[in-house]
Amino acid sequence: MSRDAPKPRGATEVRAALLTAAGRLLGERPPGMISGRDLADEAGVNYGLIHHYFGSKESVLREALAVLAASYAVGDPDGEWSATDPFSMRHRPDYLRALAFASLTGQIADLTSVNSVLEASLADVTRRRGAVEPDEEIRIDVGLGAVYHLGYCLFEEFLAESLDLEGGDREAVEERLRLVLRAIVLGLDVGDAARGVRAEVSPGVSTRPSSVPG
């Protein structure tokens, strides 16, 4: 927080400042390297207010990650993308970095139990498949899609540099990835999608049988 900025006052401002600060710090370092003092300094509040309003540093971090996830799930206010665009975490690099730091240090389970991003993807894929609830196959496919997308987003610059991908080449890789994710979501042939084939499917028609009873 800038030293010239007015200090947060009152419960609403203090809580918001701490959550915003925690979101920033989660995108910069692993959760285990964020101290209560770091949070208080970043938010511009007294250290004791962390415990007064949240009970613990861990509670602040958990809620901050949930706020980042919820912000993604709401989508872009300008309507340029939404949570039902499968695996669109590219639009929230702060959330992506926070997930990466927490995951790589084995602390993700300490910070989250419900993920609104994956919940939105599960709901969307379930609807597209014509199922009532997400079955095992849908959950596996959403997990696979997340792996594809997260892997590319985390290592995009490394891949571009290592493979000498420029301009149109990078766009071609991203377009092929979008086709693969689309195939996973709609239950189409992923191999064809990886080769650049865009299969068409009738609206509202599930291409894979659902194992959900009834």
SULQUI-V573320 format. One record per residue. PHI is phi in radians with two decimals (* if undefined). OMEGA is omega in whole degrees, -180 to 180 (999 if undefined). BURIAL is # if it has 24 or more other C-alpha atoms within 12 Angstrom, else .. Layout:
phi=PHI omega=OMEGA burial=BURIAL
phi=PHI omega=OMEGA burial=BURIAL
This chain:
phi=* omega=179 burial=.
phi=-1.12 omega=-179 burial=.
phi=-1.14 omega=-178 burial=.
phi=-1.47 omega=-178 burial=.
phi=-1.28 omega=178 burial=.
phi=-1.13 omega=-179 burial=.
phi=-1.25 omega=178 burial=.
phi=-1.06 omega=179 burial=#
phi=-2.30 omega=178 burial=.
phi=1.45 omega=-174 burial=.
phi=-1.01 omega=-176 burial=.
phi=-1.11 omega=-179 burial=.
phi=-1.17 omega=-179 burial=.
phi=-1.14 omega=179 burial=#
phi=-1.06 omega=-179 burial=#
phi=-1.11 omega=-180 burial=#
phi=-1.12 omega=180 burial=#
phi=-1.17 omega=180 burial=#
phi=-1.19 omega=178 burial=#
phi=-1.13 omega=179 burial=#
phi=-1.09 omega=180 burial=#
phi=-1.09 omega=178 burial=#
phi=-1.06 omega=178 burial=#
phi=-1.12 omega=-177 burial=#
phi=-1.18 omega=178 burial=#
phi=-1.10 omega=178 burial=#
phi=-1.49 omega=-177 burial=#
phi=-2.00 omega=-175 burial=#
phi=-2.80 omega=178 burial=#
phi=-1.10 omega=-180 burial=#
phi=-0.95 omega=-178 burial=#
phi=-1.16 omega=180 burial=#
phi=-1.76 omega=177 burial=.
phi=-1.86 omega=-180 burial=#
phi=-1.63 omega=175 burial=#
phi=-1.06 omega=178 burial=#
phi=-1.13 omega=178 burial=#
phi=-1.03 omega=-180 burial=#
phi=-1.07 omega=-178 burial=#
phi=-1.09 omega=180 burial=#
phi=-1.12 omega=-179 burial=#
phi=-1.12 omega=-178 burial=#
phi=-1.47 omega=-178 burial=#
phi=1.30 omega=-179 burial=#
phi=-2.23 omega=177 burial=#
phi=-1.24 omega=-177 burial=#
phi=-0.98 omega=-177 burial=#
phi=-1.13 omega=-179 burial=.
phi=-1.22 omega=176 burial=#
phi=-1.05 omega=-179 burial=#
phi=-1.27 omega=-179 burial=.
phi=-1.15 omega=-175 burial=.
phi=-1.72 omega=-176 burial=#
phi=-2.16 omega=-179 burial=#
phi=1.61 omega=180 burial=.
phi=-2.86 omega=175 burial=.
phi=-1.07 omega=-178 burial=#
phi=-1.05 omega=179 burial=#
phi=-1.15 omega=177 burial=#
phi=-1.10 omega=-178 burial=#
phi=-1.12 omega=179 burial=#
phi=-1.07 omega=-178 burial=#
phi=-1.20 omega=179 burial=#
phi=-1.13 omega=178 burial=#
phi=-1.15 omega=177 burial=#
phi=-1.12 omega=178 burial=#
phi=-1.14 omega=178 burial=#
phi=-1.06 omega=180 burial=#
phi=-1.11 omega=-180 burial=#
phi=-1.14 omega=179 burial=#
phi=-1.11 omega=175 burial=#
phi=-1.14 omega=-174 burial=#
phi=-1.09 omega=178 burial=#
phi=-1.16 omega=-180 burial=#
phi=1.66 omega=-177 burial=#
phi=-1.46 omega=179 burial=.
phi=-1.00 omega=180 burial=.
phi=-1.42 omega=178 burial=.
phi=1.35 omega=-178 burial=.
phi=-1.35 omega=175 burial=.
phi=-2.76 omega=180 burial=.
phi=-2.50 omega=-179 burial=#
phi=-1.14 omega=179 burial=#
phi=-1.51 omega=164 burial=#
phi=-1.37 omega=-169 burial=#
phi=-0.95 omega=170 burial=#
phi=1.01 omega=-177 burial=#
phi=-1.61 omega=-178 burial=#
phi=-1.17 omega=175 burial=#
phi=-0.93 omega=-176 burial=#
phi=-1.38 omega=177 burial=#
phi=-2.27 omega=-178 burial=#
phi=-1.07 omega=179 burial=#
phi=-1.13 omega=178 burial=#
phi=-1.18 omega=-180 burial=#
phi=-1.07 omega=180 burial=#
phi=-1.12 omega=180 burial=#
phi=-1.09 omega=177 burial=#
phi=-1.07 omega=-177 burial=#
phi=-1.11 omega=180 burial=#
phi=-1.05 omega=-178 burial=#
phi=-1.17 omega=-179 burial=#
phi=-1.24 omega=-176 burial=.
phi=-1.16 omega=179 burial=.
phi=-1.74 omega=177 burial=.
phi=1.23 omega=-176 burial=.
phi=-1.93 omega=-176 burial=#
phi=-1.09 omega=-179 burial=#
phi=-1.15 omega=179 burial=.
phi=-1.36 omega=-174 burial=.
phi=-1.83 omega=-175 burial=#
phi=-2.62 omega=174 burial=#
phi=-2.16 omega=178 burial=.
phi=-2.15 omega=-178 burial=.
phi=-2.03 omega=-176 burial=#
phi=-1.17 omega=179 burial=#
phi=-1.19 omega=180 burial=#
phi=-1.23 omega=175 burial=#
phi=-1.06 omega=179 burial=#
phi=-1.12 omega=179 burial=#
phi=-1.17 omega=178 burial=#
phi=-1.06 omega=-180 burial=#
phi=-1.10 omega=-178 burial=#
phi=-1.19 omega=-179 burial=#
phi=-1.14 omega=178 burial=#
phi=-1.04 omega=179 burial=#
phi=-1.10 omega=-178 burial=#
phi=-1.13 omega=-180 burial=#
phi=-1.44 omega=-179 burial=#
phi=1.30 omega=180 burial=#
phi=-1.64 omega=178 burial=#
phi=-1.47 omega=179 burial=.
phi=-2.36 omega=178 burial=.
phi=-1.19 omega=178 burial=#
phi=-1.61 omega=-176 burial=#
phi=-1.05 omega=-178 burial=.
phi=-1.12 omega=179 burial=#
phi=-1.13 omega=-180 burial=#
phi=-1.10 omega=178 burial=#
phi=-1.12 omega=-178 burial=.
phi=-1.14 omega=177 burial=#
phi=-1.11 omega=177 burial=#
phi=-1.08 omega=179 burial=#
phi=-1.13 omega=179 burial=#
phi=-1.08 omega=179 burial=#
phi=-1.10 omega=178 burial=#
phi=-1.09 omega=178 burial=.
phi=-0.99 omega=-174 burial=#
phi=-1.20 omega=180 burial=#
phi=-1.07 omega=179 burial=#
phi=-1.03 omega=-180 burial=.
phi=-1.22 omega=-178 burial=#
phi=-1.10 omega=-179 burial=#
phi=-1.25 omega=-174 burial=#
phi=-2.02 omega=-177 burial=.
phi=-0.97 omega=-177 burial=#
phi=-1.16 omega=177 burial=.
phi=-1.08 omega=180 burial=.
phi=-1.14 omega=-179 burial=.
phi=-1.07 omega=-179 burial=.
phi=-1.22 omega=-176 burial=.
phi=-1.19 omega=-177 burial=.
phi=-1.71 omega=-180 burial=.
phi=0.97 omega=179 burial=.
phi=-1.51 omega=179 burial=.
phi=-2.24 omega=172 burial=.
phi=0.53 omega=-176 burial=.
phi=-1.09 omega=179 burial=.
phi=-1.15 omega=179 burial=.
phi=-1.13 omega=178 burial=.
phi=-1.10 omega=180 burial=.
phi=-1.15 omega=178 burial=.
phi=-1.10 omega=-179 burial=#
phi=-1.14 omega=178 burial=#
phi=-1.12 omega=178 burial=.
phi=-1.13 omega=178 burial=#
phi=-1.11 omega=178 burial=#
phi=-1.07 omega=178 burial=#
phi=-1.14 omega=179 burial=#
phi=-1.12 omega=179 burial=#
phi=-1.11 omega=178 burial=#
phi=-1.08 omega=180 burial=#
phi=-1.12 omega=179 burial=#
phi=-1.13 omega=-179 burial=#
phi=-1.09 omega=-175 burial=#
phi=-1.59 omega=180 burial=#
phi=1.31 omega=-180 burial=#
phi=-1.63 omega=-179 burial=#
phi=-1.33 omega=-178 burial=#
phi=-1.20 omega=179 burial=#
phi=-1.08 omega=177 burial=.
phi=-1.09 omega=-180 burial=.
phi=-1.08 omega=179 burial=#
phi=-1.12 omega=177 burial=#
phi=-1.59 omega=176 burial=.
phi=1.66 omega=-179 burial=.
phi=-1.53 omega=178 burial=.
phi=-1.76 omega=180 burial=.
phi=-1.33 omega=178 burial=.
phi=-1.72 omega=179 burial=.
phi=-2.48 omega=-179 burial=.
phi=-1.22 omega=-180 burial=.
phi=-1.00 omega=176 burial=.
phi=1.33 omega=-178 burial=.
phi=-1.79 omega=177 burial=.
phi=-1.39 omega=-179 burial=#
phi=-1.60 omega=176 burial=#
phi=-2.23 omega=178 burial=#
phi=-1.19 omega=178 burial=.
phi=-1.49 omega=179 burial=#
phi=-1.63 omega=180 burial=.
phi=-1.30 omega=-179 burial=.
phi=-1.06 omega=174 burial=.
phi=1.40 omega=999 burial=.
